[in-house]
Amino acid sequence: MPAASSALISLIDPATGRQRHWWLGDGGVPQRLAGLLGAPLRATGLPPRRFPEFSAVFAPLPRLTAGAAGPAAQQAVYRYLIQTHAAGATLSCWRRYPGGIGWLRRCGPVALGPFVSRF
């Protein structure tokens, strides 16, 4: 049984095709993700922008292989997609409600600064 607010976080670099996925077993609400993404901003004044910087932010979380991300998405309540770009990164968020009709978009794509500020 999935945790009440479990989340799958996917990081994709469209320019190189790299991707990584992490599992947030509990506490996957947007406020928690905004806290994780805001930590580098609070520490250095700069948000994560590149693939390695995001990988470092999520390093404490369990990492999934690309093949495991599909089944994890079926168990998750939240799903986040972060895409890196030359000008920064964008984030999209979806939520699956109990008894609902599937994934419903909560936000995005939005730049990280507004996402962190909002949540």
N, C-alpha and C positions, 0 to 999 in steps of 0.2 A: 504494500500500500504506500503510495507516495506521500511525502510530508505535505502539510497543508500549504506550504509556500515554496516548494522545490522549484528549481530553475535550471535551465540549460542555457549556457552562455557560449555563443559561437563568435569567434574572431576570424575575419577573412580579410586577406590582402588581395584585392582584385588584380593588382598589377603583377603579382608574382604567383598567384594561385595558392599561396600558403593558407592553411586554416588550422585552427585549434579549437577544441571544445572543452568546457569545464562543467562540472556538476556542482550545484549549490543545493545540498540536500534539505536545508531548511533556511528560512530567512531570505528567500529569493525575491522579496518584494522590491519594487523600484527604489525605495528609500535605502535599502541595504546596498544595492548595486551602486547607487549614487555615492554612498559613503566610501565604498571601495575605490571607485573611480576618482573621488575627490581627495583621497589621501595623498597622492603625489602632488596635486595642486596645492594642498595646504602645506606640504613639506618643502616644496621647491618653488612654488608660484607658477609652475607649468603643468598643464594636464598631460597625460600620456598621449602620444601622437603616433608613434610607430609600433609596428608589430612586436618588437622585443620589449618595449615599455609596457604594453598591455599584458604580454606574457608574464612579466615580473609582477604586475598587480595581482594577477590571478594565480600565481605559482602556489600559494598555500591551499588552493582548492583541488579536489580530485580531478585529474585530467582524463578525458575520454578520447578514445581513438575515433577517427572519422566514422568507422563502421558502427561504433557503439552510440554515436550521437543520435542516430535515428530512433532506436528503442528508448533512449533517455528522453527524447522529445515527447514520446507517447506517455511518459510518466510525469513529466513536468507540468507545473501549474503556470509558470512563467517561462517565456522564451525571449532571449535577447540576442540580437545580431549587431555586432560592431564591425564596421567596414573601415579600414584605413584608406586614406587618400593622401595625395601630395599636400593638400591644404589642411590636413588634420584627420578627423574621424567622425563618422556618424553612427548613431545608435537607433535601432528600432526595437520596440517591445510589443509582445503579444501576451495575452492571458487567456487561459482556458477556464471557464466557470463550470462548476458542477452542474451536470444535466444540461449543459449548454450545447450550442450548435457547432462547436469547434473553436479554433483560435480566433480571438478578436483583437484587433490592433489597439494598443493603448497609446502609443506615441511613435513618432518617427516616420521617416528618418529625420533625426535632429542632431545638431552639433552637440558635443559632450558638455560644453559650458552651460547651455540652457537646460540640459537634462539634469546636471548636478544641481544647478540653482533651483530648479522646480521641485526636486525631491530631496 
